[in-house]
Amino acid sequence: MKTILLVLGLSISSFSYTLKAQNSAVTNAILYQKDSNLLKAMQNINLACVHEKTKASPKAWYYKGLIYSDIYKSDKVEVKEKAGDALMTSTDALMKSKELENNPAGEYSKLADDQLQINWMNFVNRGSAYFQTTKYQYALDMFLIAQKIRPNDTTGYVYGAYAAEGLKKDDLVQVYCNKLLSMNYKSLYVYTKTINNAINQKDFEKAINLSNKGLTNFPLDHGLLQLRTIAYLESGKIDEGMEVVKTELKSKPYDVELLTNLAVFYNYKKDTDKAMEVYTKIIAIEPHNFFANYNASIINFEKGKVLTRNKDTAGAEALYKKSLVNAKRAKALASEEHDIESLDKLISELNSILK
C-alpha cells in the first residue's frame, strides 16, 4: 500500500512540475514585457500558446495579444521584423482568449475586449491611411478586420463601402449599404446607392419606398427627390408620383425642389403648358434657377416656332424674347460644357430671328 501511494505521489509531483514549468513561460513573458524586453516576451508567450498544457489558457492568449500589441506600437525594428503583422496577431490572440474563456463577463474576456477596442481604432486608422493614398484593397482588408472586431459598429461598414467603391466592387458596396440600412444607419450615401441599385434592378417599389424613407431623414433633398421621380417614371406610375408631389406641395407651396419634380412629371407627359406654369412659378421664387430658366427657354422657343408657322408674328416674337431672356440667364448659371454649347446655339438663333 505504501508503494502504491509513493508511486501516485511521484506521478502527481511530476504533473505539477510540468504545469508549473509551462505557467512560468506565461509569467516570464509578462515579466519580460514589463521590462520592455519584447523579443523575450514574444518568444516565451509563443511557447506557452503552443504547449499542450497551456495552449487552451485564456490568460496565455490574452497576454499574447497584449505583447503583440506592444510590439505593434514599438519602434524596435528587430522585434517588429520577427513578429510579422503584430496587430493582426494581437487581434487573433485576443479573440482566441475570449473564445476559450467563453464567458463575456470573465476576467480575460473583459480585458481582451478593452485591448480589442484599441486594436479596432488602429485598424480603422490604418485603413483610412491606405484609403487616402488610393490603396483601396489594403484599406478594405483593414476595414474587414474592424468589422470582425466590432460587428455592431457602423464605422467598418461605412469605410468598407467607400473602399469597395474605389475598387469598383459594386456588389460589395451594396452588401455594406444593405447591412447599414439593417442597422438603421441614416446616410444620403447609403440611401442614394441603394435606391440607384433598386432602379437598375427594376425594383421600383423598393426604390420608391427607400426614397420616401430617406426623405423623412433628409427632407426635400434634391438627389432623393430626383431618384424618387425617376422610380415613378420608370415604373409607369406617373400619375401616382404627381399626386404624391402635389400633396407635399400643399404644405410647402413654394418649395423649389418639389416644384421642379412636378415640372418633370408634366414634361414627361408632354404637358408643356402645365410645365411652363410651374417653371414660371419657380422663376418668380428663384429668378436665377438654372433648371427652370433652361427649360422655360426651350418651351418658349418651341411655342414661338408654332406661332411662326401659324403666321402669328407678334405672338411668336413675344415668346422668342422671353426665350432669349431665359436662355441668357441659364447660360450665366451653366456649369456643364454641353449645356453652354446648346444655350449658345439657341441664343444665336434667337438673336438671328429677332433682328
Residue, then its C-alpha position, 0 to 999 in steps of 0.5 A: m500500500k505504501t508503494i502504491l501511494l509513493v508511486l501516485g505521489l511521484s506521478i502527481s509531483s511530476f504533473s505539477y512540475t510540468l504545469k508549473a514549468q509551462n505557467s512560468a513561460v506565461t509569467n516570464a513573458i509578462l515579466y519580460q514585457k514589463d521590462s520592455n524586453l519584447l523579443k523575450a516576451m514574444q518568444n516565451i508567450n509563443l511557447a506557452c500558446v503552443h504547449e499542450k498544457t497551456k495552449a487552451s489558457p485564456k490568460a496565455w492568449y490574452y497576454k499574447g495579444l497584449i505583447y503583440s500589441d506592444i510590439y505593434k506600437s514599438d519602434k524596435v525594428e528587430v522585434k517588429e521584423k520577427a513578429g510579422d503583422a503584430l496587430m493582426t496577431s494581437t487581434d487573433a490572440l485576443m479573440k482566441s482568449k475570449e473564445l476559450e474563456n467563453n464567458p463575456a463577463g470573465e476576467y480575460s474576456k473583459l480585458a481582451d475586449d478593452q485591448l480589442q477596442i484599441n486594436w479596432m481604432n488602429f485598424v480603422n486608422r490604418g485603413s483610412a491611411y491606405f484609403q487616402t493614398t488610393k490603396y483601396q484593397y489594403a484599406l478594405d482588408m483593414f476595414l474587414i478586420a474592424q468589422k470582425i472586431r466590432p460587428n455592431d459598429t457602423t464605422g467598418y461598414v461605412y469605410g468598407a463601402y467607400a473602399a469597395e467603391g474605389l475598387k469598383k466592387d459594386d456588389l460589395v458596396q451594396v452588401y455594406c449599404n444593405k447591412l447599414l440600412s439593417m442597422n438603421y444607419k441614416s446616410l444620403y450615401v447609403y440611401t442614394k446607392t441603394i435606391n440607384n441599385a433598386i432602379n437598375q434592378k427594376d425594383f421600383e417599389k423598393a426604390i420608391n419606398l427607400s426614397n420616401k424613407g430617406l426623405t423623412n431623414f433628409p427632407l426635400d433633398h434634391g438627389l432623393l427627390q430626383l431618384r424618387t421621380i425617376a422610380y415613378l417614371e420608370s415604373g409607369k406610375i406617373d400619375e401616382g408620383m404627381e399626386v404624391v408631389k402635389t400633396e407635399l406641395k400643399s404644405k410647402p407651396y413654394d418649395v423649389e425642389l418639389l416644384t421642379n419634380l412636378a415640372v418633370f412629371y408634366n414634361y414627361k407627359k408632354d404637358t408643356d403648358k402645365a410645365m411652363e406654369v410651374y417653371t414660371k412659378i419657380i422663376a418668380i421664387e428663384p429668378h436665377n434657377f438654372f433648371a427652370n430658366y433652361n427649360a422655360s427657354i426651350i418651351n418658349f422657343e418651341k411655342g414661338k416656332v408654332l406661332t411662326r408657322n401659324k403666321d402669328t408674328a407678334g405672338a411668336e416674337a413675344l415668346y422668342k424674347k422671353s426665350l432669349v431672356n431665359a436662355k441668357r440667364a441659364k447660360a450665366l448659371a451653366s456649369e456643364e460644357h454641353d449645356i453652354e454649347s446648346l444655350d449658345k446655339l439657341i441664343s444665336e438663333l434667337n438673336s438671328i430671328l429677332k433682328 
